[in-house]
Amino acid sequence: MDYHYPLNELWSRLEIIDVVHFFTTIEKYYERSADDYEILQSYKRFKEIVPSKGEEKTYFKEFEMASGYKVFPVIKQAREQQ
């Protein structure tokens, strides 16, 4: 990994840790395998930190541009598997 996660400097340390965990879970999905439950739980926490749909799209787009990994299809598939 040679990129930075999209973060907000106003978030608390715990919020940053939780958002990074969410994005690393997405990476795990693409690089190995990630459990649907883990994906959905980390997304739930992400939504507590970033409740705005517009902000969510911005962070997901930044992550995709940096990593090449799309977030929405992973969440959609995890929901369908539940």
C-alpha positions as CSV (number, residue, x, y, z in Angstrom):
1,M,0.0,0.0,0.0
2,D,1.5,3.3,-1.1
3,Y,-1.3,5.7,-0.6
4,H,-3.1,7.6,2.2
5,Y,-6.6,6.9,3.5
6,P,-9.1,9.8,3.2
7,L,-9.5,11.2,6.7
8,N,-10.9,14.3,8.3
9,E,-8.6,16.2,10.7
10,L,-11.5,17.0,12.9
11,W,-12.2,13.3,13.8
12,S,-11.1,11.9,17.1
13,R,-8.3,9.4,17.3
14,L,-10.8,6.6,17.8
15,E,-12.8,7.8,14.8
16,I,-9.7,7.8,12.7
17,I,-8.8,4.3,13.8
18,D,-12.4,3.1,13.0
19,V,-12.4,4.7,9.5
20,V,-9.0,3.2,8.7
21,H,-10.3,-0.2,9.9
22,F,-13.2,0.2,7.5
23,F,-11.0,0.9,4.5
24,T,-8.6,-1.9,5.4
25,T,-11.6,-4.3,5.5
26,I,-12.4,-3.2,2.0
27,E,-8.8,-3.8,1.0
28,K,-9.0,-7.3,2.6
29,Y,-12.0,-8.1,0.5
30,Y,-10.1,-7.4,-2.7
31,E,-6.7,-8.8,-1.6
32,R,-7.8,-11.9,0.3
33,S,-11.2,-12.3,1.7
34,A,-13.3,-10.4,4.2
35,D,-16.2,-11.6,6.2
36,D,-19.5,-10.1,5.3
37,Y,-20.3,-9.4,9.0
38,E,-17.0,-7.6,9.5
39,I,-17.6,-5.5,6.3
40,L,-21.1,-4.5,7.5
41,Q,-20.1,-3.8,11.1
42,S,-17.2,-1.6,10.0
43,Y,-19.5,0.2,7.5
44,K,-22.0,0.7,10.3
45,R,-19.3,2.4,12.4
46,F,-18.2,4.4,9.4
47,K,-21.7,5.7,8.9
48,E,-21.8,6.8,12.6
49,I,-18.7,8.9,11.9
50,V,-19.8,10.0,8.4
51,P,-23.6,10.2,8.3
52,S,-23.8,12.4,5.2
53,K,-24.3,10.5,2.0
54,G,-22.5,13.3,0.1
55,E,-19.5,13.1,2.4
56,E,-19.5,9.3,2.2
57,K,-19.4,9.4,-1.6
58,T,-16.5,11.9,-1.5
59,Y,-14.5,9.7,0.9
60,F,-15.3,6.5,-1.2
61,K,-14.2,8.3,-4.4
62,E,-10.9,9.5,-2.8
63,F,-10.3,5.9,-1.6
64,E,-11.0,4.5,-5.0
65,M,-8.7,7.0,-6.7
66,A,-5.9,6.2,-4.3
67,S,-6.3,2.5,-4.1
68,G,-8.2,1.4,-7.1
69,Y,-10.8,-0.4,-4.9
70,K,-14.5,0.4,-5.2
71,V,-16.4,0.4,-1.9
72,F,-20.0,0.4,-2.9
73,P,-20.0,-3.0,-4.7
74,V,-18.4,-4.6,-1.6
75,I,-21.1,-3.3,0.7
76,K,-23.8,-4.2,-1.7
77,Q,-22.5,-7.8,-2.0
78,A,-22.1,-8.1,1.8
79,R,-25.7,-7.0,2.3
80,E,-27.0,-9.5,-0.3
81,Q,-25.1,-12.3,1.4
82,Q,-26.7,-11.6,4.8
